[in-house]
Amino acid sequence: MGFENSRVMTDHIEPTEEYDGRIRVKLLDDHADTRVIPCSSYTEAITLVKEHQHEVTTAKIIDREQEVVFSSADMDIDVWESIWKNEKRRLSVNVEDRDCPYDNISCFFDDLCVQCKMDKLQDEF
């Protein structure tokens, strides 16, 4: 489905990155013209899909690279939104792994454990 191609960021739990209208919602209807609506964010796109999903045959969210990242024919928008939010939350807490010589699991490159801080200071002298 291409969910992993979403290009969004979050501030805490809520995705907030705004875009230039290149995220689009495509509303396909067997009995009417297809409508394409530019959106400034994924949040706006999700809201539009929720508002119109029962009026059309298929609703799609298309990302900046022109890939379909959501299709109502494949998944419910509430399920996709939940997965999207969880993925954004997961990405926001990713930190670079550090192999601490003291096996301290809370030792990171930008936040060293006490022992590593002491080692670093001793190496400076």
Disulfide bonds with the S-S distance in Angstrom:
none
